[in-house]
Amino acid sequence: MDGKRNLFIIYERYFDFENHRVVSGGVQTYLTNLIPLFVSRDFRVKLYQCGAEHAYVELENVIVTAVQGTYSNGKYDIKRVLREVNQSFNQDKDVLLFADHCCTINNKAKYCLAIQHGISWDIPRKNRFNDFFMALFSAYKTYREHKKLNYVNQLVCVDYNFPNWYKAQVDEPKCPMKVIPNFTRIVNYKEKNANRDVRIIFARRFVPHRGTRVFADAIDRILKEYNSVQVTIAGRGPDESFLHDHLDKWGDRIVFTQYTSDESIRIHQEHDIAVVPTVGSEGTSLSLLEAMSASCAVICTEVGGMTNIILDGYNGLMVSPGDSNDLYNAIKYLVDNPSERIEMARLGHDTVSRAFSYDKWKKEWLSVIDKIDF
């Protein structure tokens, strides 16, 4: 036996065995960047995920195992995955990492980490019942989050929104919380041509809480008013047919496309304005950070960790979630004021370069890894 420690990662779904590729998603991208940091500190990394059938693959830095019978009809059985991990887990030297705090459950590891990717229960609900039941729901969520912290030695949060919420609910955290905001790769700032047609991009998963319907309403009004605006809508998801139904009438003024995560900054560099109109469930948005790195002027909502990134009117514009009129006015302002648009893009690029770079994120995470102590 060698002296290497093992890092066991538990997550619902990291690798797509059918198409033999890493799943496209925020947590998966996060893990793909995090795993090499543990490897650089002499960890052997093993990731266990849910699956209908047993599957196994050795990637460059990680061995991925799908545990048979832990996925069925959209439900994930994390407890059964943990039981599989326990069969080869050495408590004296191995480390357990729950890749998403939502997956955290009771375990026997001497050292356990979890990553908190942002508050997810702030999505508006169609059936709010009444104030009393909403208060009960809020109390239940507080209890659940508080209980999960019993099971970890260190919680890494991607934004300050969760720690601030938690401290408002509970006096003292049950484990140390460290905020390490998400990151973007930094490319050189390049001022956009203010004299060309204005190019706007919406790059999100096509679901209502990512702002698809708010964006469709606002951009429809913009396209009616401005012949000089071109729009790119990038992504996939259940709201795709809704977007086509509402916006296909604009013909080649709107382009629907898809791209991989490593193409994001290059695609954004071809645009002037990036819109991130999230209604709820958002951390320090990767889409927002990548757009800023690509020298886009950005518009986002006052949701989650995005409030840790944007100062309204300085390095971007911030609008109310779910308010298509507010979003329309913000887009209109940036279209009408090219000098303001360019200045906000420059300051946005400066923001991510200083505070949200990969190098800064890497340094913070290595400090966490180096302090792991039994």
Backbone hydrogen bonds, N-H to C=O, Kabsch-Sander energy under -0.5 kcal/mol:
donor,donor_aa,acceptor,acceptor_aa,energy
5,R,42,D,-0.9
7,L,44,R,-2.8
8,F,6,N,-0.6
8,F,95,V,-3.0
9,I,7,L,-0.6
9,I,46,K,-3.0
10,I,97,L,-2.6
11,Y,48,Y,-1.9
16,D,21,R,-3.4
17,F,15,F,-1.0
20,H,16,D,-1.0
21,R,16,D,-1.6
23,V,14,Y,-2.8
25,G,23,V,-0.7
29,T,25,G,-2.4
30,Y,26,G,-2.2
31,L,27,V,-2.5
32,T,28,Q,-2.4
33,N,29,T,-1.5
34,L,30,Y,-1.9
35,I,31,L,-2.9
37,L,34,L,-1.3
38,F,34,L,-1.2
38,F,35,I,-0.5
39,V,35,I,-2.1
40,S,36,P,-2.2
41,R,37,L,-0.6
41,R,38,F,-0.8
42,D,39,V,-1.9
43,F,38,F,-1.8
44,R,5,R,-2.9
45,V,43,F,-0.5
46,K,7,L,-3.0
47,L,63,I,-3.2
48,Y,9,I,-3.2
48,Y,46,K,-0.5
49,Q,65,T,-2.7
50,C,11,Y,-0.5
50,C,12,E,-2.0
51,G,67,V,-1.0
55,A,66,A,-1.4
57,V,64,V,-2.2
59,L,57,V,-0.7
59,L,62,V,-2.9
63,I,45,V,-1.9
64,V,57,V,-2.9
64,V,62,V,-0.6
65,T,47,L,-2.8
66,A,55,A,-2.7
67,V,49,Q,-2.7
67,V,65,T,-0.5
68,Q,66,A,-0.6
69,G,52,A,-0.7
70,T,51,G,-2.2
70,T,67,V,-1.3
71,Y,51,G,-1.0
72,S,75,K,-2.0
75,K,72,S,-1.7
77,D,70,T,-2.8
78,I,76,Y,-0.9
81,V,77,D,-1.3
82,L,78,I,-2.6
83,R,79,K,-1.8
84,E,80,R,-1.6
85,V,81,V,-2.1
86,N,82,L,-2.5
87,Q,83,R,-0.7
87,Q,84,E,-0.8
88,S,85,V,-1.8
89,F,85,V,-0.7
91,Q,89,F,-0.7
93,K,90,N,-1.2
94,D,90,N,-2.9
95,V,6,N,-2.6
96,L,111,Y,-2.1
97,L,8,F,-2.9
98,F,113,L,-2.7
99,A,10,I,-2.0
99,A,97,L,-0.8
101,H,115,I,-3.0
103,C,100,D,-2.5
104,T,101,H,-1.4
113,L,96,L,-3.1
114,A,154,Q,-1.6
115,I,98,F,-1.6
116,Q,114,A,-0.5
116,Q,156,V,-3.4
117,H,115,I,-0.7
128,R,126,K,-0.8
130,N,128,R,-0.6
134,M,130,N,-2.3
135,A,131,D,-2.1
136,L,132,F,-1.9
137,F,133,F,-2.4
138,S,134,M,-2.3
139,A,135,A,-2.2
140,Y,136,L,-2.5
141,K,137,F,-2.4
142,T,138,S,-2.1
143,Y,139,A,-2.4
144,R,140,Y,-2.5
145,E,141,K,-2.6
146,H,142,T,-2.6
147,K,143,Y,-2.4
148,K,144,R,-1.9
149,L,145,E,-1.1
150,N,147,K,-1.7
151,Y,148,K,-1.8
152,V,149,L,-0.8
153,N,112,C,-3.2
154,Q,112,C,-1.3
155,L,176,P,-2.6
156,V,114,A,-2.6
156,V,154,Q,-0.5
157,C,155,L,-0.6
157,C,178,K,-2.8
158,V,116,Q,-2.3
164,N,160,Y,-2.1
165,W,161,N,-2.4
166,Y,162,F,-3.2
167,K,163,P,-2.7
168,A,164,N,-1.3
169,Q,165,W,-1.0
169,Q,166,Y,-0.9
170,V,166,Y,-3.1
178,K,155,L,-2.7
180,I,157,C,-2.9
180,I,178,K,-0.6
182,N,158,V,-0.8
184,T,356,F,-2.1
187,V,185,R,-0.5
194,A,192,K,-0.7
196,R,193,N,-0.9
198,V,228,S,-1.6
200,I,198,V,-0.5
200,I,230,Q,-3.0
201,I,273,I,-2.5
202,F,232,T,-2.6
204,R,202,F,-0.6
204,R,234,A,-1.3
206,F,236,R,-2.5
207,V,205,R,-2.0
210,R,207,V,-2.0
211,G,208,P,-2.1
212,T,207,V,-1.0
215,F,211,G,-2.6
216,A,212,T,-2.4
217,D,213,R,-1.8
218,A,214,V,-2.2
219,I,215,F,-3.1
220,D,216,A,-1.6
221,R,217,D,-1.3
222,I,218,A,-1.8
223,L,219,I,-2.6
224,K,220,D,-1.4
225,E,221,R,-1.4
226,Y,222,I,-2.5
229,V,226,Y,-0.7
230,Q,198,V,-2.8
231,V,253,R,-2.8
232,T,200,I,-2.8
233,I,255,V,-3.0
234,A,202,F,-2.7
234,A,232,T,-0.5
235,G,257,T,-2.2
239,D,206,F,-2.9
240,E,237,G,-1.8
243,L,239,D,-2.2
244,H,240,E,-2.3
245,D,241,S,-2.7
246,H,242,F,-1.8
247,L,243,L,-2.0
248,D,244,H,-2.3
250,W,247,L,-2.0
251,G,248,D,-2.1
253,R,250,W,-2.0
254,I,251,G,-1.5
255,V,231,V,-2.5
257,T,233,I,-2.3
263,E,260,T,-1.8
264,S,261,S,-1.1
267,I,263,E,-2.3
268,H,264,S,-2.5
269,Q,265,I,-2.0
270,E,267,I,-1.4
271,H,268,H,-2.3
272,D,199,R,-2.6
273,I,199,R,-2.1
274,A,297,A,-2.5
275,V,201,I,-2.4
276,V,299,I,-3.2
278,T,276,V,-0.8
279,V,209,H,-2.5
280,G,209,H,-1.5
282,E,119,I,-0.6
285,S,283,G,-1.4
289,L,285,S,-2.1
290,E,286,L,-2.8
291,A,287,S,-1.9
292,M,288,L,-1.9
293,S,289,L,-2.3
294,A,290,E,-1.7
295,S,292,M,-1.5
296,C,291,A,-2.3
297,A,272,D,-2.8
299,I,274,A,-2.2
300,C,317,L,-2.5
301,T,276,V,-1.1
302,E,319,V,-1.6
303,V,301,T,-2.3
305,G,282,E,-1.0
306,M,303,V,-1.6
307,T,304,G,-1.3
308,N,305,G,-1.7
309,I,306,M,-1.2
310,I,306,M,-2.1
312,D,310,I,-0.6
313,G,316,G,-2.9
314,Y,311,L,-2.7
315,N,311,L,-1.2
316,G,311,L,-0.6
317,L,298,V,-2.4
319,V,300,C,-2.6
323,D,320,S,-1.5
324,S,322,G,-0.9
327,L,323,D,-2.0
328,Y,324,S,-2.6
329,N,325,N,-2.3
330,A,326,D,-1.8
331,I,327,L,-2.5
332,K,328,Y,-2.7
333,Y,329,N,-2.1
334,L,330,A,-1.9
335,V,331,I,-2.3
336,D,332,K,-2.5
337,N,333,Y,-1.3
341,R,337,N,-2.4
342,I,338,P,-2.4
343,E,339,S,-2.1
344,M,340,E,-2.7
345,A,341,R,-1.8
346,R,342,I,-2.1
347,L,343,E,-2.5
348,G,344,M,-2.3
349,H,345,A,-2.3
350,D,346,R,-2.0
351,T,347,L,-2.0
352,V,348,G,-2.1
353,S,349,H,-2.1
354,R,350,D,-1.8
355,A,351,T,-2.7
356,F,352,V,-1.6
358,Y,184,T,-0.9
361,W,357,S,-2.1
362,K,358,Y,-3.2
363,K,359,D,-2.1
364,E,360,K,-2.2
365,W,361,W,-2.3
366,L,362,K,-2.6
367,S,363,K,-1.5
368,V,364,E,-1.2
369,I,365,W,-2.5
370,D,366,L,-2.7
371,K,367,S,-0.6
371,K,368,V,-0.7
372,I,369,I,-1.4
